[in-house]
């Protein structure tokens, strides 16, 4: 069964290099490694660093406090070819370039582009792996076996979030990742099996499906741009098509550290826009915890069946 791994790259050059290195050292290599490079103009843009995590606690926040250190343009350019030199030559790698607006990355469209290219090249199983994630030694082997045994299921596996001190570059082989295994607690309710993952716990960080199942679901909804909502929407599409969301502890992945904020106020506008889009499609909101926290901080407010930015943010 021909297997492809698809990932999206918008900067994150070092993380992509470590992902490729661990893929090349796994128990089974993918037949095709498709990297969709999202490009801004003539360059690939690299985030200068997402904002540092700020604990929410119970302290009082104002809109100005939350957005004061979120730059309008926090991207620094690097040459496009810098990505290509980072990938292990043992992998059969293809590069697809997608022009983008850095402020509204078309993640759904980029995933669709990569998967369609993989399927057109003959892939029967496609693994989507976030560029920040590195695979355990048996990730490709496990996903390939799972999709062969139960092809009408979208399979997901655990993701461990690494600390700043846990640097993949310092490891000699993917087997050494096992010592760091500590899967994200948000998905503790998932149970092994073809319907073991609750739909709201489907993440696009690491999952696999057959080409036929991809066709049945129809891909990601490309109305979503920027951060948030498109993977939850994909899970709803799968459910509507009668496709199970499977869970297995075998295909382990490890998310390499990068600074961020909780809640992710740097993605405020896209989260609100995508949440409203999701509501129009599925009659409920996703990302409810983040939306409620944004509202508590005075960043957004509810008006009828929609969320909107507060006047302070709109004017700022």
Secondary structure, DSSP 8 states (H G I E B T S, - for coil): --EEEEEEESS-HHHHHHHHHHHHTSSS--SEEEEEEEEETTEEEEES--------TT----HHHHHTTS-S--EEEE-GGGTGGGS-TTS-EEEEEEE--TTS--HHHHHHHHHHHHHHTT-SEEEEE-TTEEE-TTHHHHHHHHHHHSTTEEEE--EEE--TT--GGG-SSGGGGGGG--B-GGGTT--SBTT-S-GGG--TTEEEEEHHHHHHHT---TT--SSSSHHHHHHHHHHHTT-EEEE-SSS-EEE------SS-GGGHHHHHHHHHHHHHHHSS-S-HHHHHHHHHTTSEEEETTEEEE-HHHHH-
